[in-house]
Structure formats: structure tokens, C-alpha cells
Amino acid sequence: MQDITAVYTGGEVTVQRVETPSNGGTHFDITSEDGRKGRVDLTRDGDTEIVTSWCDGKLADLELPEWAGDVTARLARV
């Protein structure tokens, strides 16, 4: 699954489901238009956590952007 999702800041992100971890939940890769990408763990309880993040293809220690909660809430309903 790969979808393009509009965010409330006016941009778009690409969301791709990548795997289901053994503890339940799902991992998604979320890529923004500015070259930032995060592998996000969305747990069964609806908690969100960055597993790994990149900026312009290089590993980076990125925070969840403010719109991430909106995107992951939509993913939890799918």
C-alpha cells in the first residue's frame, strides 16, 4: 500500500506500509515533500513512535512533525 495524503499544513506526504512487527501494530514509512522520511510504529493502542528517520536519504534524528498525529490517526482507522 502506498498513498499520498494531504496534511493540514497544505503539503502532501507519501505513506507506505512496510511491515507488521511481532509486538503487533504496523510500521509505516512516511515521506514528506521536503525530503524527510520516518519509519513510524503505530501500535495497537494507537501510540506513535519513530523507529528510524532520514533527511535527504541520510540517517537523521528527527522529531515527529506536528501533522504526524493527524496522519497516524487516519492510518489507525484503516
C-alpha positions as CSV (number, residue, x, y, z in Angstrom):
1,M,0.0,0.0,0.0
2,Q,1.3,3.4,-0.9
3,D,-0.9,6.5,-0.7
4,I,-0.4,10.2,-1.0
5,T,-2.1,12.1,1.9
6,A,-2.7,15.8,2.2
7,V,-1.8,17.3,5.6
8,Y,-3.3,20.3,7.2
9,T,-0.2,22.4,6.6
10,G,-1.0,22.4,2.9
11,G,1.6,19.8,1.8
12,E,1.4,16.2,1.0
13,V,3.1,13.1,2.4
14,T,3.6,9.6,0.9
15,V,2.6,6.8,3.2
16,Q,3.7,3.2,2.6
17,R,3.0,0.2,4.9
18,V,6.2,-1.7,5.3
19,E,5.8,-4.5,7.9
20,T,3.9,-5.7,10.9
21,P,6.2,-6.0,13.9
22,S,6.0,-9.1,16.2
23,N,4.5,-7.0,19.0
24,G,1.5,-6.0,16.9
25,G,0.7,-2.7,15.3
26,T,2.2,-1.7,12.0
27,H,5.3,0.1,10.6
28,F,4.8,2.8,8.0
29,D,7.2,4.9,6.0
30,I,6.0,8.5,5.9
31,T,7.9,10.7,3.4
32,S,7.3,14.5,3.2
33,E,7.9,16.8,0.3
34,D,10.9,18.3,2.0
35,G,13.0,15.1,1.9
36,R,12.3,13.9,5.4
37,K,11.3,10.3,5.9
38,G,10.3,8.4,9.0
39,R,9.6,4.8,9.7
40,V,6.8,5.0,12.2
41,D,5.5,2.3,14.5
42,L,1.7,2.6,15.0
43,T,0.8,0.3,17.9
44,R,-2.5,-1.4,18.5
45,D,-3.2,1.1,21.3
46,G,-2.8,4.0,18.8
47,D,0.6,5.2,20.1
48,T,3.0,6.5,17.5
49,E,6.8,6.3,17.7
50,I,9.6,7.0,15.2
51,V,11.7,3.8,14.7
52,T,14.2,5.4,12.2
53,S,14.3,8.7,10.4
54,W,16.2,10.1,7.4
55,C,16.7,13.5,5.8
56,D,17.7,13.7,2.2
57,G,18.5,9.9,2.3
58,K,20.8,10.1,5.3
59,L,20.1,8.9,8.8
60,A,18.9,11.8,11.0
61,D,17.5,12.2,14.4
62,L,14.1,13.8,13.5
63,E,11.2,14.6,15.7
64,L,7.6,13.7,14.7
65,P,6.2,16.8,12.8
66,E,3.1,18.4,14.2
67,W,0.9,16.9,11.5
68,A,2.1,13.3,12.1
69,G,-0.7,12.7,14.7
70,D,-3.3,13.6,12.2
71,V,-1.8,11.2,9.6
72,T,-1.4,8.3,12.0
73,A,-4.9,8.8,13.4
74,R,-6.2,8.4,9.8
75,L,-4.0,5.3,9.4
76,A,-5.4,3.8,12.6
77,R,-8.9,3.9,11.2
78,V,-7.9,2.0,8.0
